[in-house]
Amino acid sequence: MAAIEPMEQFLVHKVVDLPPIPIPGLGALDMSITNSVLFMLIAAGLISVFFLAASRRAVVPGRMQALAEMLYGMVDGALTGAIIGDRGRPFLPFVFTLFLLIATLNVLGLAPGGFTVTSQLAVTAALAVMTFSIVLAVGFARNGLGFFKLFWPSGVHWGMGVFLMIIEFISFSVRPLTLAMRLFGNMLGGHVVTYMFASFVIGLGLFGLHGAGIEKLGLVGSGVSFAMIVALLALEFVVAFLQAFVFAALTCVYLNEVVNLDHGH
């Protein structure tokens, strides 16, 4: 029986091999399309098609338009509006795009033959760094050097304030890491567990079919493992949207701190 390799599903490999582009002084840039890039392109295509189908602005909305309006209203009401307030409206397109992209990438990873792009730390780290960079840019653009008031707790003695400022600064600085690791870890762990139970279905099933007597109980174990896979896939589907919502919610929390800094938030 072949060895069980649960991490093999996360390997990045080339799908379309393209000739490298030479860049003077930097070497060659490999523009080959990998399975990770392919599913990012698929996600972008699906999102584009979805909104083209949903942008008819009918008086009586169809299913696509109703779904798009529901998602938009959820992000507007439960995220930017509820967390940032009235000042959050300019950031609604970014947060909505972020939520929809992550959710689509997560769901594509659950499809047969799919590849979970968000199980790659490089991808989640890029999303986290981009989000953190926007928070910093907005913070300095709106508050100038007053941005550093974010790290100084009001109403405390200066001695304790210095100590707390260091803690707040460290906590703020590790946010890109926690954002990236949370999404990466949840998607990676869920797929590994599902893969392991899938291997139990095959292994125990073959053991039961080729065995005799008590070895036939392997078929029972195979059936239980299959039931676990169905339950895990249902849970993973929920987690796919939940992790996208959490990433978008934390983005709004971080934006709220710098957008409403002058309001004491």
MIDOSE-1310 file (N, C-alpha, C; in nm, 2 decimals, decimal comma, always signed):
residues 265
maai	+0,08/-0,12/+0,00/+0,00/+0,00/+0,00/+0,09/+0,12/+0,00; +0,05/+0,22/-0,08/+0,13/+0,35/-0,09/+0,13/+0,42/+0,04; +0,24/+0,49/+0,07/+0,25/+0,57/+0,19/+0,15/+0,69/+0,19; +0,09/+0,72/+0,31/+0,00/+0,83/+0,32/+0,08/+0,96/+0,32
epme	+0,05/+1,05/+0,23/+0,12/+1,18/+0,23/+0,02/+1,29/+0,23; -0,02/+1,33/+0,35/-0,13/+1,43/+0,36/-0,08/+1,57/+0,32; +0,05/+1,60/+0,31/+0,10/+1,73/+0,27/+0,12/+1,74/+0,12; +0,10/+1,63/+0,05/+0,12/+1,64/-0,09/+0,02/+1,72/-0,16
qflv	-0,10/+1,73/-0,11/-0,20/+1,81/-0,17/-0,17/+1,96/-0,17; -0,07/+2,01/-0,09/-0,04/+2,15/-0,08/+0,08/+2,19/-0,16; +0,14/+2,09/-0,23/+0,26/+2,12/-0,31/+0,22/+2,21/-0,43; +0,30/+2,31/-0,46/+0,29/+2,40/-0,57/+0,37/+2,34/-0,69
hkvv	+0,31/+2,33/-0,80/+0,38/+2,28/-0,92/+0,33/+2,35/-1,04; +0,41/+2,35/-1,15/+0,38/+2,42/-1,27/+0,27/+2,35/-1,35; +0,18/+2,43/-1,40/+0,07/+2,38/-1,49/+0,10/+2,42/-1,63; +0,14/+2,54/-1,65/+0,18/+2,59/-1,78/+0,33/+2,65/-1,77
dlpp	+0,42/+2,58/-1,84/+0,56/+2,63/-1,83/+0,59/+2,73/-1,93; +0,62/+2,85/-1,89/+0,64/+2,97/-1,98/+0,79/+3,00/-1,97; +0,85/+3,06/-2,08/+0,99/+3,09/-2,08/+1,01/+3,21/-1,99; +1,12/+3,21/-1,91/+1,15/+3,32/-1,82/+1,17/+3,45/-1,89
ipip	+1,14/+3,56/-1,82/+1,16/+3,69/-1,87/+1,29/+3,75/-1,81; +1,39/+3,78/-1,89/+1,52/+3,83/-1,84/+1,50/+3,98/-1,79; +1,55/+4,00/-1,67/+1,55/+4,14/-1,61/+1,69/+4,18/-1,58; +1,74/+4,28/-1,65/+1,88/+4,32/-1,63/+1,91/+4,35/-1,48
glga	+2,02/+4,29/-1,43/+2,06/+4,31/-1,30/+1,99/+4,22/-1,19; +1,88/+4,16/-1,23/+1,81/+4,08/-1,14/+1,79/+3,93/-1,18; +1,84/+3,90/-1,30/+1,83/+3,76/-1,35/+1,71/+3,74/-1,43; +1,64/+3,63/-1,42/+1,52/+3,60/-1,50/+1,40/+3,58/-1,41
ldms	+1,29/+3,63/-1,46/+1,16/+3,62/-1,39/+1,08/+3,51/-1,44; +1,05/+3,41/-1,36/+0,97/+3,29/-1,40/+0,82/+3,33/-1,40; +0,76/+3,33/-1,51/+0,62/+3,37/-1,53/+0,53/+3,25/-1,55; +0,58/+3,13/-1,52/+0,51/+3,00/-1,54/+0,38/+3,00/-1,45
itns	+0,28/+2,94/-1,50/+0,15/+2,94/-1,43/+0,15/+2,81/-1,34; +0,15/+2,83/-1,21/+0,14/+2,72/-1,12/-0,01/+2,68/-1,08; -0,03/+2,57/-1,01/-0,16/+2,54/-0,97/-0,22/+2,65/-0,88; -0,13/+2,71/-0,80/-0,18/+2,82/-0,71/-0,23/+2,94/-0,79
vlfm	-0,15/+2,98/-0,89/-0,18/+3,09/-0,98/-0,31/+3,06/-1,06; -0,32/+2,93/-1,10/-0,43/+2,89/-1,18/-0,56/+2,91/-1,10; -0,56/+2,87/-0,98/-0,69/+2,88/-0,90/-0,72/+3,02/-0,85; -0,61/+3,10/-0,85/-0,64/+3,24/-0,82/-0,70/+3,31/-0,94
liaa	-0,66/+3,27/-1,06/-0,72/+3,32/-1,18/-0,86/+3,27/-1,20; -0,89/+3,14/-1,16/-1,02/+3,09/-1,16/-1,11/+3,16/-1,07; -1,06/+3,19/-0,95/-1,14/+3,27/-0,85/-1,17/+3,41/-0,90; -1,08/+3,47/-0,96/-1,10/+3,61/-1,01/-1,20/+3,60/-1,13
glis	-1,19/+3,50/-1,21/-1,29/+3,48/-1,32/-1,43/+3,46/-1,27; -1,44/+3,37/-1,17/-1,58/+3,34/-1,11/-1,64/+3,46/-1,05; -1,56/+3,54/-0,98/-1,61/+3,66/-0,91/-1,66/+3,76/-1,02; -1,58/+3,77/-1,12/-1,61/+3,87/-1,23/-1,74/+3,82/-1,30
vffl	-1,75/+3,70/-1,33/-1,88/+3,65/-1,40/-2,00/+3,66/-1,30; -1,98/+3,64/-1,18/-2,09/+3,65/-1,08/-2,14/+3,79/-1,08; -2,05/+3,89/-1,07/-2,10/+4,03/-1,07/-2,15/+4,08/-1,20; -2,10/+4,02/-1,31/-2,16/+4,06/-1,44/-2,30/+4,01/-1,45
aasr	-2,33/+3,89/-1,40/-2,46/+3,83/-1,40/-2,55/+3,90/-1,30; -2,49/+3,96/-1,19/-2,57/+4,02/-1,08/-2,60/+4,17/-1,10; -2,54/+4,23/-1,20/-2,54/+4,37/-1,22/-2,65/+4,42/-1,31; -2,76/+4,35/-1,32/-2,86/+4,39/-1,42/-2,95/+4,50/-1,36
ravv	-2,95/+4,51/-1,22/-3,03/+4,61/-1,16/-3,18/+4,60/-1,19; -3,23/+4,48/-1,19/-3,37/+4,45/-1,21/-3,45/+4,50/-1,09; -3,58/+4,54/-1,12/-3,67/+4,59/-1,01/-3,70/+4,47/-0,92; -3,72/+4,36/-0,98/-3,74/+4,23/-0,91/-3,61/+4,15/-0,93
pgrm	-3,53/+4,15/-0,82/-3,40/+4,09/-0,84/-3,40/+3,94/-0,86; -3,32/+3,89/-0,95/-3,31/+3,74/-0,97/-3,22/+3,68/-0,86; -3,19/+3,56/-0,87/-3,11/+3,49/-0,77/-2,97/+3,55/-0,75; -2,90/+3,57/-0,86/-2,77/+3,62/-0,86/-2,77/+3,76/-0,80
qala	-2,86/+3,85/-0,84/-2,86/+3,99/-0,79/-2,90/+3,99/-0,64; -2,99/+3,90/-0,60/-3,03/+3,89/-0,46/-2,91/+3,84/-0,37; -2,84/+3,75/-0,43/-2,72/+3,70/-0,35/-2,61/+3,81/-0,34; -2,59/+3,88/-0,45/-2,49/+3,98/-0,45/-2,53/+4,09/-0,35
emly	-2,66/+4,13/-0,35/-2,71/+4,24/-0,26/-2,70/+4,19/-0,11; -2,73/+4,06/-0,09/-2,72/+4,01/+0,05/-2,58/+4,01/+0,10; -2,48/+3,97/+0,02/-2,34/+3,97/+0,06/-2,29/+4,11/+0,08; -2,33/+4,20/-0,01/-2,29/+4,34/+0,00/-2,35/+4,40/+0,13
gmvd	-2,48/+4,37/+0,15/-2,54/+4,43/+0,27/-2,48/+4,37/+0,40; -2,44/+4,24/+0,40/-2,38/+4,18/+0,51/-2,25/+4,25/+0,55; -2,16/+4,27/+0,45/-2,03/+4,33/+0,47/-2,05/+4,48/+0,52; -2,15/+4,55/+0,45/-2,17/+4,69/+0,49/-2,23/+4,70/+0,63
galt	-2,33/+4,61/+0,66/-2,39/+4,63/+0,79/-2,32/+4,57/+0,91; -2,26/+4,45/+0,88/-2,20/+4,37/+0,99/-2,05/+4,40/+1,01; -1,99/+4,46/+0,91/-1,85/+4,48/+0,92/-1,81/+4,63/+0,92; -1,81/+4,69/+0,80/-1,76/+4,83/+0,79/-1,86/+4,92/+0,87
gaii	-1,99/+4,90/+0,85/-2,08/+4,99/+0,92/-2,08/+4,97/+1,07; -2,08/+4,84/+1,12/-2,09/+4,81/+1,26/-1,96/+4,84/+1,33; -1,85/+4,81/+1,27/-1,72/+4,82/+1,34/-1,66/+4,96/+1,32; -1,66/+5,01/+1,20/-1,59/+5,14/+1,17/-1,69/+5,26/+1,19
gdrg	-1,81/+5,24/+1,15/-1,91/+5,34/+1,16/-1,93/+5,41/+1,02; -1,98/+5,54/+1,03/-2,00/+5,61/+0,91/-1,87/+5,64/+0,83; -1,76/+5,64/+0,90/-1,63/+5,67/+0,83/-1,58/+5,54/+0,76; -1,65/+5,43/+0,77/-1,61/+5,31/+0,71/-1,65/+5,29/+0,57
rpfl	-1,74/+5,37/+0,52/-1,80/+5,36/+0,39/-1,69/+5,36/+0,28; -1,59/+5,45/+0,28/-1,48/+5,45/+0,18/-1,41/+5,32/+0,17; -1,41/+5,24/+0,28/-1,33/+5,12/+0,28/-1,41/+4,99/+0,25; -1,54/+5,02/+0,22/-1,63/+4,90/+0,19/-1,59/+4,83/+0,07
pfvf	-1,55/+4,89/-0,04/-1,51/+4,81/-0,16/-1,39/+4,72/-0,13; -1,29/+4,77/-0,05/-1,17/+4,69/-0,02/-1,21/+4,57/+0,07; -1,29/+4,60/+0,17/-1,32/+4,49/+0,27/-1,41/+4,39/+0,20; -1,50/+4,43/+0,11/-1,59/+4,34/+0,04/-1,52/+4,25/-0,06
tlfl	-1,42/+4,31/-0,13/-1,34/+4,24/-0,22/-1,25/+4,14/-0,15; -1,20/+4,18/-0,04/-1,11/+4,09/+0,04/-1,19/+3,97/+0,09; -1,31/+3,99/+0,15/-1,40/+3,89/+0,20/-1,44/+3,79/+0,08; -1,48/+3,85/-0,03/-1,53/+3,76/-0,14/-1,41/+3,68/-0,20
liat	-1,30/+3,74/-0,21/-1,18/+3,67/-0,27/-1,14/+3,55/-0,18; -1,12/+3,58/-0,05/-1,08/+3,47/+0,04/-1,19/+3,36/+0,05; -1,31/+3,40/+0,05/-1,42/+3,29/+0,06/-1,42/+3,21/-0,07; -1,40/+3,27/-0,18/-1,40/+3,20/-0,31/-1,28/+3,10/-0,32
lnvl	-1,16/+3,15/-0,28/-1,04/+3,07/-0,28/-1,06/+2,95/-0,18; -1,12/+2,97/-0,07/-1,14/+2,87/+0,03/-1,24/+2,76/-0,02; -1,35/+2,80/-0,09/-1,45/+2,71/-0,14/-1,39/+2,63/-0,26; -1,31/+2,69/-0,34/-1,25/+2,62/-0,45/-1,16/+2,51/-0,40
glap	-1,10/+2,53/-0,29/-1,01/+2,43/-0,23/-1,09/+2,30/-0,19; -1,22/+2,31/-0,17/-1,30/+2,20/-0,13/-1,36/+2,12/-0,25; -1,34/+2,18/-0,37/-1,40/+2,12/-0,49/-1,31/+2,00/-0,53; -1,36/+1,89/-0,59/-1,28/+1,78/-0,63/-1,17/+1,83/-0,73
ggft	-1,05/+1,79/-0,71/-0,94/+1,83/-0,79/-0,90/+1,98/-0,76; -0,95/+2,04/-0,66/-0,92/+2,18/-0,63/-0,79/+2,19/-0,56; -0,74/+2,32/-0,55/-0,62/+2,35/-0,48/-0,65/+2,46/-0,39; -0,62/+2,45/-0,26/-0,65/+2,55/-0,16/-0,53/+2,65/-0,16
vtsq	-0,56/+2,76/-0,22/-0,46/+2,87/-0,24/-0,43/+2,93/-0,10; -0,53/+2,94/-0,01/-0,51/+3,00/+0,12/-0,44/+2,90/+0,22; -0,40/+2,78/+0,17/-0,32/+2,70/+0,26/-0,17/+2,73/+0,24; -0,14/+2,82/+0,15/-0,01/+2,87/+0,12/+0,02/+2,99/+0,21
lavt	+0,12/+2,98/+0,29/+0,15/+3,09/+0,38/+0,20/+3,22/+0,30; +0,26/+3,20/+0,19/+0,30/+3,31/+0,11/+0,18/+3,39/+0,06; +0,07/+3,32/+0,03/-0,05/+3,39/-0,01/-0,12/+3,47/+0,10; -0,14/+3,40/+0,22/-0,20/+3,46/+0,33/-0,11/+3,58/+0,39
aala	+0,02/+3,56/+0,38/+0,11/+3,66/+0,43/+0,10/+3,79/+0,34; +0,09/+3,76/+0,20/+0,07/+3,88/+0,11/-0,06/+3,95/+0,14; -0,17/+3,88/+0,16/-0,29/+3,95/+0,20/-0,28/+4,03/+0,33; -0,21/+3,97/+0,43/-0,20/+4,03/+0,56/-0,11/+4,15/+0,55
vmtf	+0,00/+4,15/+0,47/+0,09/+4,26/+0,46/+0,02/+4,37/+0,38; -0,05/+4,34/+0,28/-0,13/+4,44/+0,20/-0,23/+4,51/+0,29; -0,30/+4,43/+0,38/-0,40/+4,49/+0,47/-0,33/+4,58/+0,57; -0,22/+4,53/+0,63/-0,15/+4,61/+0,73/-0,09/+4,74/+0,67
sivl	-0,04/+4,73/+0,54/+0,01/+4,85/+0,48/-0,09/+4,95/+0,46; -0,21/+4,91/+0,42/-0,33/+5,01/+0,40/-0,36/+5,07/+0,54; -0,36/+4,99/+0,64/-0,39/+5,05/+0,78/-0,29/+5,15/+0,81; -0,16/+5,12/+0,79/-0,05/+5,22/+0,82/-0,07/+5,35/+0,73
avgf	-0,10/+5,33/+0,60/-0,11/+5,44/+0,51/-0,23/+5,53/+0,56; -0,34/+5,47/+0,59/-0,46/+5,54/+0,63/-0,43/+5,61/+0,77; -0,36/+5,54/+0,86/-0,33/+5,60/+0,99/-0,25/+5,72/+0,98; -0,14/+5,72/+0,90/-0,06/+5,84/+0,89/-0,12/+5,95/+0,81
arng	-0,20/+5,91/+0,70/-0,27/+6,01/+0,62/-0,38/+6,09/+0,70; -0,45/+6,02/+0,79/-0,55/+6,09/+0,86/-0,50/+6,15/+0,99; -0,40/+6,10/+1,05/-0,36/+6,15/+1,18/-0,22/+6,21/+1,19; -0,14/+6,19/+1,08/+0,00/+6,24/+1,09/+0,08/+6,17/+1,20
lgff	+0,16/+6,24/+1,27/+0,24/+6,19/+1,38/+0,14/+6,15/+1,50; +0,02/+6,20/+1,49/-0,08/+6,17/+1,60/-0,11/+6,02/+1,59; -0,07/+5,95/+1,49/-0,09/+5,81/+1,47/-0,03/+5,73/+1,59; +0,08/+5,79/+1,65/+0,15/+5,72/+1,76/+0,08/+5,72/+1,89
klfw	-0,03/+5,81/+1,89/-0,12/+5,81/+2,01/-0,19/+5,67/+2,03; -0,19/+5,59/+1,92/-0,25/+5,46/+1,92/-0,18/+5,37/+2,03; -0,05/+5,40/+2,05/+0,03/+5,31/+2,14/+0,04/+5,37/+2,28; -0,02/+5,49/+2,30/+0,00/+5,55/+2,43/-0,14/+5,55/+2,50
psgv	-0,16/+5,46/+2,60/-0,29/+5,46/+2,68/-0,31/+5,59/+2,76; -0,43/+5,64/+2,75/-0,46/+5,77/+2,82/-0,49/+5,74/+2,96; -0,45/+5,84/+3,05/-0,49/+5,83/+3,19/-0,40/+5,75/+3,27; -0,28/+5,72/+3,23/-0,19/+5,63/+3,31/-0,06/+5,71/+3,34
hwgm	+0,01/+5,68/+3,44/+0,14/+5,74/+3,48/+0,24/+5,72/+3,36; +0,33/+5,81/+3,34/+0,42/+5,80/+3,23/+0,51/+5,68/+3,24; +0,55/+5,64/+3,36/+0,63/+5,52/+3,38/+0,56/+5,40/+3,33; +0,44/+5,38/+3,38/+0,36/+5,27/+3,33/+0,32/+5,28/+3,18
gvfl	+0,31/+5,41/+3,14/+0,27/+5,43/+3,00/+0,38/+5,38/+2,90; +0,50/+5,40/+2,94/+0,62/+5,36/+2,85/+0,61/+5,21/+2,84; +0,59/+5,14/+2,96/+0,59/+4,99/+2,96/+0,47/+4,94/+2,87; +0,35/+5,00/+2,89/+0,24/+4,96/+2,81/+0,25/+5,00/+2,66
miie	+0,32/+5,11/+2,63/+0,35/+5,15/+2,49/+0,43/+5,04/+2,42; +0,53/+4,99/+2,49/+0,61/+4,88/+2,43/+0,53/+4,76/+2,39; +0,44/+4,72/+2,49/+0,35/+4,61/+2,47/+0,26/+4,63/+2,35; +0,20/+4,75/+2,35/+0,10/+4,79/+2,24/+0,17/+4,79/+2,11
fisf	+0,29/+4,84/+2,10/+0,37/+4,84/+1,98/+0,40/+4,70/+1,93; +0,44/+4,61/+2,02/+0,47/+4,48/+1,98/+0,34/+4,41/+1,93; +0,23/+4,43/+2,00/+0,11/+4,37/+1,97/+0,06/+4,42/+1,83; +0,08/+4,55/+1,80/+0,05/+4,60/+1,67/+0,13/+4,55/+1,56
svrp	+0,26/+4,53/+1,59/+0,36/+4,49/+1,49/+0,34/+4,34/+1,44; +0,29/+4,26/+1,53/+0,27/+4,12/+1,50/+0,14/+4,09/+1,43; +0,06/+4,19/+1,41/-0,07/+4,17/+1,35/-0,07/+4,10/+1,21; +0,02/+4,14/+1,12/+0,03/+4,07/+0,99/+0,06/+3,92/+1,01
ltla	+0,14/+3,89/+1,10/+0,18/+3,75/+1,13/+0,05/+3,67/+1,18; -0,02/+3,73/+1,27/-0,14/+3,66/+1,33/-0,25/+3,65/+1,22; -0,26/+3,75/+1,14/-0,36/+3,75/+1,03/-0,33/+3,64/+0,93; -0,20/+3,63/+0,89/-0,16/+3,53/+0,79/-0,17/+3,39/+0,85
mrlf	-0,12/+3,37/+0,98/-0,12/+3,24/+1,04/-0,26/+3,18/+1,07; -0,35/+3,27/+1,11/-0,48/+3,22/+1,14/-0,55/+3,16/+1,02; -0,55/+3,23/+0,91/-0,61/+3,18/+0,78/-0,54/+3,06/+0,73; -0,41/+3,07/+0,73/-0,32/+2,96/+0,68/-0,34/+2,83/+0,76
gnml	-0,34/+2,85/+0,90/-0,35/+2,73/+0,99/-0,48/+2,66/+0,98; -0,59/+2,74/+0,97/-0,72/+2,68/+0,97/-0,75/+2,60/+0,84; -0,71/+2,66/+0,73/-0,73/+2,59/+0,60/-0,64/+2,47/+0,59; -0,51/+2,48/+0,63/-0,42/+2,37/+0,63/-0,47/+2,25/+0,72
gghv	-0,50/+2,28/+0,84/-0,54/+2,18/+0,94/-0,66/+2,11/+0,89; -0,76/+2,18/+0,85/-0,89/+2,11/+0,81/-0,87/+2,02/+0,69; -0,79/+2,05/+0,60/-0,77/+1,96/+0,48/-0,68/+1,84/+0,52; -0,59/+1,86/+0,61/-0,51/+1,75/+0,65/-0,59/+1,64/+0,72
vtym	-0,68/+1,69/+0,81/-0,77/+1,60/+0,89/-0,86/+1,52/+0,79; -0,92/+1,60/+0,69/-1,01/+1,53/+0,59/-0,93/+1,43/+0,51; -0,81/+1,46/+0,47/-0,73/+1,37/+0,40/-0,70/+1,24/+0,48; -0,67/+1,25/+0,61/-0,64/+1,14/+0,69/-0,76/+1,05/+0,70
fasf	-0,88/+1,10/+0,72/-1,00/+1,02/+0,72/-1,03/+0,95/+0,59; -1,00/+1,02/+0,48/-1,02/+0,96/+0,35/-0,92/+0,84/+0,33; -0,80/+0,85/+0,38/-0,71/+0,74/+0,38/-0,76/+0,62/+0,46; -0,83/+0,65/+0,57/-0,89/+0,55/+0,65/-1,00/+0,47/+0,58
vigl	-1,08/+0,55/+0,50/-1,19/+0,49/+0,42/-1,13/+0,38/+0,33; -1,02/+0,42/+0,26/-0,96/+0,32/+0,16/-0,89/+0,21/+0,23; -0,81/+0,25/+0,33/-0,73/+0,15/+0,40/-0,81/+0,04/+0,48; -0,90/+0,09/+0,56/-0,99/+0,00/+0,63/-1,08/-0,08/+0,54
glfg	-1,13/-0,02/+0,43/-1,21/-0,09/+0,34/-1,14/-0,20/+0,27; -1,02/-0,18/+0,23/-0,94/-0,29/+0,16/-0,91/-0,40/+0,27; -0,88/-0,35/+0,39/-0,85/-0,45/+0,50/-0,97/-0,54/+0,52; -1,09/-0,48/+0,52/-1,21/-0,56/+0,55/-1,25/-0,65/+0,43
lhga	-1,23/-0,60/+0,31/-1,26/-0,68/+0,19/-1,17/-0,80/+0,18; -1,05/-0,79/+0,21/-0,95/-0,90/+0,19/-0,93/-0,98/+0,32; -0,99/-0,94/+0,43/-0,98/-1,01/+0,55/-1,09/-1,11/+0,57; -1,08/-1,18/+0,69/-1,18/-1,28/+0,73/-1,21/-1,26/+0,88
giek	-1,33/-1,30/+0,92/-1,36/-1,29/+1,06/-1,37/-1,15/+1,11; -1,29/-1,13/+1,22/-1,30/-1,00/+1,29/-1,24/-0,89/+1,20; -1,16/-0,93/+1,10/-1,10/-0,83/+1,01/-1,21/-0,76/+0,92; -1,33/-0,83/+0,91/-1,44/-0,76/+0,84/-1,49/-0,64/+0,91
lglv	-1,45/-0,62/+1,03/-1,49/-0,50/+1,10/-1,42/-0,37/+1,04; -1,32/-0,40/+0,96/-1,26/-0,29/+0,88/-1,36/-0,22/+0,80; -1,46/-0,29/+0,75/-1,57/-0,23/+0,66/-1,65/-0,13/+0,75; -1,67/-0,16/+0,87/-1,75/-0,07/+0,96/-1,66/+0,05/+0,99
gsgv	-1,53/+0,03/+1,01/-1,45/+0,15/+1,03/-1,44/+0,24/+0,91; -1,44/+0,17/+0,79/-1,44/+0,25/+0,67/-1,57/+0,33/+0,65; -1,68/+0,27/+0,69/-1,81/+0,34/+0,68/-1,82/+0,46/+0,78; -1,76/+0,44/+0,90/-1,76/+0,55/+1,00/-1,67/+0,66/+0,95
sfam	-1,55/+0,63/+0,89/-1,46/+0,73/+0,84/-1,53/+0,81/+0,73; -1,60/+0,74/+0,64/-1,67/+0,81/+0,53/-1,77/+0,91/+0,59; -1,85/+0,86/+0,69/-1,94/+0,96/+0,76/-1,87/+1,08/+0,81; -1,75/+1,05/+0,87/-1,67/+1,16/+0,93/-1,63/+1,26/+0,82
ival	-1,60/+1,21/+0,70/-1,56/+1,29/+0,59/-1,67/+1,39/+0,55; -1,79/+1,33/+0,54/-1,91/+1,41/+0,50/-1,93/+1,52/+0,60; -1,92/+1,49/+0,73/-1,94/+1,59/+0,84/-1,83/+1,69/+0,83; -1,70/+1,65/+0,81/-1,59/+1,74/+0,80/-1,60/+1,83/+0,68
lale	-1,65/+1,78/+0,57/-1,66/+1,87/+0,45/-1,77/+1,97/+0,48; -1,88/+1,94/+0,54/-1,98/+2,03/+0,58/-1,92/+2,14/+0,67; -1,84/+2,10/+0,77/-1,78/+2,19/+0,86/-1,68/+2,28/+0,79; -1,60/+2,22/+0,69/-1,50/+2,30/+0,62/-1,57/+2,40/+0,53
fvva	-1,69/+2,37/+0,48/-1,76/+2,47/+0,40/-1,80/+2,59/+0,48; -1,84/+2,56/+0,61/-1,87/+2,67/+0,70/-1,75/+2,75/+0,74; -1,64/+2,68/+0,76/-1,51/+2,74/+0,80/-1,46/+2,83/+0,69; -1,48/+2,78/+0,56/-1,44/+2,86/+0,45/-1,49/+3,00/+0,45
flqa	-1,62/+3,01/+0,48/-1,68/+3,15/+0,48/-1,65/+3,22/+0,62; -1,64/+3,14/+0,72/-1,61/+3,20/+0,85/-1,48/+3,26/+0,86; -1,37/+3,19/+0,80/-1,24/+3,25/+0,80/-1,23/+3,37/+0,71; -1,30/+3,38/+0,60/-1,31/+3,50/+0,52/-1,37/+3,61/+0,60
fvfa	-1,48/+3,58/+0,67/-1,55/+3,68/+0,75/-1,46/+3,73/+0,87; -1,38/+3,64/+0,93/-1,29/+3,68/+1,04/-1,18/+3,77/+0,99; -1,12/+3,73/+0,87/-1,02/+3,81/+0,82/-1,07/+3,95/+0,78; -1,19/+3,96/+0,72/-1,24/+4,09/+0,69/-1,28/+4,17/+0,82
altc	-1,33/+4,10/+0,92/-1,37/+4,17/+1,04/-1,25/+4,23/+1,11; -1,14/+4,15/+1,12/-1,02/+4,20/+1,18/-0,96/+4,32/+1,10; -0,97/+4,31/+0,97/-0,93/+4,43/+0,89/-1,01/+4,55/+0,93; -1,14/+4,54/+0,95/-1,22/+4,65/+0,99/-1,18/+4,70/+1,13
vyln	-1,15/+4,61/+1,22/-1,11/+4,64/+1,36/-0,98/+4,73/+1,35; -0,88/+4,68/+1,27/-0,76/+4,76/+1,26/-0,78/+4,89/+1,19; -0,87/+4,90/+1,09/-0,90/+5,03/+1,03/-0,97/+5,12/+1,12; -1,06/+5,07/+1,20/-1,13/+5,15/+1,30/-1,04/+5,22/+1,40
evvn	-0,94/+5,15/+1,44/-0,84/+5,21/+1,53/-0,78/+5,34/+1,48; -0,74/+5,34/+1,35/-0,67/+5,45/+1,29/-0,77/+5,55/+1,23; -0,89/+5,51/+1,19/-0,98/+5,60/+1,13/-1,05/+5,68/+1,24; -1,08/+5,62/+1,35/-1,15/+5,69/+1,46/-1,06/+5,72/+1,58
ldhg	-0,93/+5,73/+1,55/-0,84/+5,76/+1,65/-0,87/+5,89/+1,73; -0,91/+5,99/+1,65/-0,94/+6,12/+1,71/-1,07/+6,12/+1,79; -1,15/+6,01/+1,78/-1,28/+5,99/+1,85/-1,26/+5,91/+1,98; -1,13/+5,87/+2,01/-1,11/+5,80/+2,13/-1,13/+5,65/+2,12
h	-1,14/+5,60/+1,99/-1,16/+5,45/+1,97/-1,03/+5,38/+1,98
